[in-house]
Amino acid sequence: MPTIIYINGYRLFFVSFDGSEPMHVHVRKGDCHAKAWVEPLRIAWSDFKPRENRIILRLIRENVNLIRQKWYDHFKA
C-alpha cells in the first residue's frame, strides 16, 4: 500500500490491487478510513465525520498533481 503523503495526521495512499479502478486514494487517520475518487472529486465511502470529509477533499484538491504523478508511476509503470 504505497503512501502518497502524510498531512496533518491523514495518510493518503493507494491499494496496489485497485489499479483497474478509476483514479482514487484511500485515506486513514486513527481508526477511520475513507476512499475518494479523484476525477470527479468526491468521497466514495467514509468512516469520517462530514467535517473531516471536507478536509480530505481539500487535501486531495491541493495535492492532485502529486496524486496523479504517483498514480501513474505506480500503476502505469
N, C-alpha and C positions, 0 to 999 in steps of 0.2 A: 504494500500500500504506500506508494510514493507520496511523500509530503510535498506540497507546493510551497506553503508558507505558514508560519505561526504569526498571528496578530492578536494582541490583547487577550491571550488565552484561548483563542479559536485556532484549531488546526484545520487547514484546508488540504484535502488530499484526494487522490484517485484510488479506485479499487481496480487492480490490474485486469480483472476479467470483464470489466464494464466497457471496454473499448468499442464494442459493436453498437452501443447506445449513442445517442446524440451527446455532444459535449456537456459535461456536468461535473460538479465537485461534491464531495462529501465534506461535512463539517462536524467536528466534535469539540465539545468543551465540557469537561466534567463528565457526567453521566448522560448528557444529551447528545443527540446525533441528528443530522439533517442531510438531505440530498437536495441540491439546487441545480436546475437547468441553467446553462449559460446563455443560450440563444433560443428563444426569448428568455430573458432573465426572470426566473420565478422559482419558488420553493416547490419541489416535487412532493416532499413529505418532511415532517419535522417533529421532534420531541420538545423543541424550544418554545418559549412563550412568544406571542406576536411581536413584542418589542425587540426581542433578540433576533427574530427572523428578519426584521427590517435592518438591523445591524449587519447581519450576514449578507443580505442583498447589497448593502452599501459596500461592504468589504470586497465582494466579488466584483462589483462595478468598478471600484477603484483599482483593482488588480487584474482586470480582464485581459490585458495584454500578456502579463506573466502567465496567467492560467492557460491562455491559448498556446503560448510558446511551449509550456511544459506538457500540455496535452499532446501536441503534435510530436514533440520529442519522444514522448513515452509510447504513444500508440501507433504512430506512423513510421517509426524507425525500422 
